[in-house]
């Protein structure tokens, strides 16, 4: 900073973006908190009567508006993505000697991700040779609740929370927690190669005693995951399709939409497919189907018995062969023949309804022949990494803007884009 000087000898006068020439010079100081501690910058300001001063050396150095340098902000952003605001500020203090208070940490985190949307609109995610040759483009989403302050709940949830009567004074009872969370939508887009399998081999993967040889499956490439609390589910799913179109504008790859059976998510996906007139296959996650089968199986057999496991495996194999309707009818007939009461057989009817209602998305025999993925492991892992591991800290109650900033920072790190984004952010 000393070698650069104050800028007196570089400019006799400067013209601002307002077109006004400023020629009156005055030396000014400003403090900057850097990774080396606090430094003082001495530079020349240029002004004109009635006009604010301009400091061209600040522009040359690309200094931020506030007192914290870009280096400190980057260090803090990385720490915030891993731990609480207080712990992140403490880590920055230990490494640089700069003290940042908790509220400052949250404010600087929000500032750090202000260019998040613009970055992904302008930067192409495909890296040459990594994913361009892969034939499948996967689009997937899921939802996960985050405990937020009452004023940041969505309107409907907040009204329920305000009208709810607490059963106990010092403890939250069963059913009361659901009105403390705001749903975050987690999204992912990635490329992957085809992986052709048979129904028998897939069913064997879920059977511990299976001796079927497992082949190495293709790994996802150019994967981007992100999440948002502020935006609606509809907006995030629209972003998923915008990201897919940036990667494959001609819709030349095979688009596969993996869903978990949530009817609202399913409607949002199908709306975007119709709106954009793209060719895409919608597949219901097989893991969710298996969970429904297990609930139905416990009606007929002991919960932990081998007979129960066999019952589930047999019906799973039939569903993978494309016979979901037959499986639904069969379990209903079994419950009727056993003359089960309505309350006892409810899991059977729920499972059957689920299979029949979603039958257009359960053609697993066709999906497996095409080499499509049929499980949402990537998005489930994203939910764990982006939200559960960081946002579900015991006792945490988030502000909406603070939580959104953390989700974006974790998304950037998860996709390996943080350093590239930070260069873009500094240029902005």
N, C-alpha and C positions, 0 to 999 in steps of 0.2 A: 504493500500500500504506500509506503514511503517513496519507493522507487518510481511509482506511477506519478507521484506529485499531486498537486491540487487541481490541475487542468487549466491554470491561468495561461500557460504558453500554447495551449492547443486551440483555444477558441477566443477570438476577440469579442464576438457576440454570438448569440444563438437565436434561432427562430423556432418558436413552438408550433405545435400542430394547429394552433389557432391563427397562425400567420403573423403574429406580432413578434417584432425583433426586440430582443432583450440585450442590452449592452452594459448595464450597470452591474459591476462585479462586487461581490461581498463574500468573504470567507466564512464558511460555516463548518460546524462539527456535528457528527452523529455517532451514536454508539451502536455497535453491532455485536450480538452474542453469537460466537462461532464455536466450532469444535475445538478451537485453541483457547477458548475463554472469551472475555470481553475485550474488544479492540475499539480504538477511536479512529474514525475516518475523517480526515480534514480535506475538504474540497471546496471548490468555488461555485457559488450560486449566481445565476444571471437573472436580473429582473428589469422591469420597466414600471413607470408610475402606474399604480392601481392594478398591477398584474402580479400573480404569484410567481415566486422564484422557480427556476428550473436548474437542475443539477445534472449536466450531461455526463459527468463521471459516474454518477449512480447508474446511468443507462449502460455505460461501457462495462461496468462491473456487474450489471444485471442484479442490482440489490433489491431485495423485497421491500415492501412498504413498511412492514413491522420491524421490530428490533432483532428478531431471530434470523440468522442466515439460512440460506438454502441447505447448507450442510447439516445444521442442527435440525431443521425441519425434516430432512430425509431420515436422519438417525432416529428422530422421535417417531416418525411414521412407521418405520420398520419395527420399533419396539412396541408401539400401540397395536400392531397387527398380531403380536404374540402374547401380550399380557395386558393387565389393567392399565388405565391411564396413570394411576399413582405409581405403579411399578415401572412403567415406561419412563415417566419423568425422573424417577430415582435412578434408573439405568443411565439416562442421559447425563445426570449430575455426576455420577461416578466416573463416566468416561470423558467428560469435558469440563466439569466444574461449573456448568451453567445450570442455574436453578429454574425449573419450570413448574408452575403450580398446576393442580389437576384441571381447573377450568381452562387454563391456557393450553394445556395438552389437548383437551377436547376441541377447543377452537382451532388450533393449528392443524389438527387431524382433518377437520372439516375443510379447511382451506387446502390441504394437501390433495384432496380428491376432487376438487372442483372441475377438473378437466377430464374426468373419467369417461363420460359419455362421448365427448368430442374425440378423445383418443381412439376409441374403438370405431367411431364413424370414419375416421381418416386413415387409420393404420390397417393394412391388410394382414390378417393373421396367418395366412398360408405361407409357409417357408418352402422355397423350391426344393423339390425332391423328397420332402418329408411326407406330404399328404396328398399331393396332386394326383398320384397314381392310385390312391385308394378309392374303391368304387362306392363306398357307403358313407353318407353324411348323416350323422345321428343327432336328433334334436330331442331334448328331454327336459322335464321340469318336475319340481316337487314343492311341497309346502312344509314349513317348520315354524312353530310358534316361538316368540321371544317375549319375555316379561318386560313390559314397558310401563312408564308412568301413566297414571290414569288419564291425564290430559292428552296423551299421545295414542290412546286406543282409537280404533276406528269407531265411528259414531254409534253403530248398532251395539258393539261390544261395550262401549263406555256406558250406554244407557242401561244395559244389563248389570254392569258392575255397580252403578249408582243405585239401582233398584233392588239389588240383592241384599238379603238380610243375613248377617253373620250369625252362624249357629253358636260359635264360641268367641270369646273376647281375645284370647291369646293364642289361638291356633286356627289355621285354615282347614276347613273340613273338606271332605270329598265333594267334588263338583264345583267348588268355589274357585279353584285355580284357573279354570278355563276362561274366566272373564278378566284375567290379568295379562293375557298374551295377545300380541298382534302378530298376524301371520306374515312371515317372510316367504317370498317366492324365490326358490333356488333354481337356476337354469344352467344348462350346459349344451355346448355344441362341439362335436369332434368328428374326426374321420377314423375309419377302421376298415380293415379288409374283410372279405367274406370268410365265413367259417361254417362250412357245410357239415351238418350232423344228422343223426337219425333220432327219432323219438326215444328209442331204446337207450341210446348212449346218453341222452340228456336225463332221462329218468334214472339211469345208473349213477349220475353225478350226485343225486340226492339220496342215494342208498349207501350207507356206510360199508355194507358187506360187498359192494360191487367190486369186481376185479377187472372191469373194463379199462383198457389202456387209454389214458388221457393224452390227447394231443395238445401241443402248445397253441393256445389261441392267439390271434393277432392282437397287438396292443394298440390302444387308441393313440392317435397322433394329432398335433395341432389342437389340443384340447383347451377350451376356454370354459371356465365356470365362474358364475357370479350370482349375487343374491341382492334382493332389495326389500326393505320394509316400507319405504315411502311409496313406491310405485304399486299400482294394483296388479293383480295376477294377469289381467288382460294386457296391460302394458308390457310386462316382462315377457310374456309369450310372444307378443308382437316383436319385441327386440330379438327373441330367438330366431324368428323367421327372417328378420332383417340381417342378422349375422350370417344365416345360412345363404341368403341371396348375395351377400358380399363375397362369400367364398365360392359360390356356384351360381352365377347370374343366369346361366342358360338352363339350369335344372337338369344338367346332363348326368349327374350322379344319381344314385338311388337314395332318396330321402326316407329315413325311418324315424317316426315319432314314437318314442317310448313313454307310456303313461302308466299311472298306478291305479286307475279305475275311478278316481275322483271325477264325478260327472261334470263339475264346473271346469276342471282342467281339460277334460275331454272336449267339452263344447268350445272352449277357447281355441284349442288346437284345430278342431275341424273348421271353425270360423275362418281362421287364418289361411288354411289350405284352400277353402273356397274363394276367399277374397283375393288371394294372389294367383289362383288357378295353377297351382303347382302339383306335380305328381308326387305324392307321398303316401307311405304305408303307415297306418297307426297300429301299434302293437301294445297289448296289455301285458304288463310285467308278470312273468310266471310266478315270482316269489309271492306276490299278493294272492294269486290263485291258490297256491299251496297253503297259505295261512287259512283261507276259507275252508279248504278241504280238511285241515286238522281240526278245526272247530266242529265241523260236521261229524268227523270220525269219532270224537269223544262222546257223541250222543249214543253211538252203537257199541263202543268198546271202552275198556279202561284207558285212562289218559296215557300211561307210560308203557303200555303193553306192546309186544311185538306184533300182535294181531292188528292193533291200530295202525302201526307203521305199514304193514302189508296192505291194509285197506286203502291208505292214502296213496301208496306206490302204484297200486293197480289202477286207481282212478286217474292219477296223474298221467300214467302212460296212455290211457284212452284219450285224455284231453290233448296230449301232445300229438296224438294221431288225428286230431281234428274232430273228435266226437264229444264235444262238450255238452251238446244237447242230450245225447244218450245218457251221459253220466248224471246230468241233472234229473232226468226222468227216473233213472234207476234208483237214486238215493231217496227220492220222494216215495216211490213205490215201496221200498224197504221200510220206511217209517210208517206208511199206511198199513202194511201187512202186520207190523208189530203193534198196531193200534196205540201208537204213542199220543200222549196228550199234546195239545197245541203248544203249550209252554215248553215242554221237553224237546219237541222236535224243531223248535224255532231256528237253531243254527243250521239244520238241514235245509229248511225252506229258504233261509237267507243265502246260503251257498248256492242253491239251485237257481234262485232269482238272479244272483250275481252272474252266474255262468250264462244264463239265457239272455239277460239284458246286454251283456258284452260279447255275445257270440260273434259279431262281425270282426272283433279284434282278437279272436282266439284261434285263428287258423294257423296253429303252430306247425302243422305238418308242411304247409306251404312256406312258412318263414324259414324253417330249418333247411328245406331244400334250396332256398335262395341264399343261405348263409347269413341271414339276418340275426342280430342279437335279440334275445327275448327277455332279458333281465335288466333292471335299472341299477346295476351295481355302481356305475359311475356317479349317478346323481345321489344315490344313498350315501356314498363316500363323501360327496361334496357337502351334503347336509351335516354330516358329522364334523368335517373339517372346518367349514365356514361358520357354522352356528353352534353346534353342541359343544365343541372343544373350547370355544372362546366366549360365546354369548350366554351359555348356561352356567356361568360361575355362580356358586351358591350365594344367595342374597342379592344378586345383581338386579337392578331395576333401571332400565335404559331410557335415556331420552331418545326420541326418534332420530334427530339429526346426528347425535353421537353414535348410535348403533349403525346408522347408514354409512357413516364414514368408516367405521371399523370393518363392516362387511365389504366395502369396496377395497380397502387396503388388503384384506385377506384374499379377496378375489384376484388382485394383481399378483400377489406373491404365489398363490396357488397355480396360476397360469404361467408363471415364469416371466411375467411382463413388467415387474416392478421397476427395474433399472431403465428399461426402454421408456416406460411411462414417465419416469422422473425427468428424463432428458426432454421429453415432449412438454411436460409441465413447466419446466424452467424456460423453454422457448416461448411458451404462451405468456 
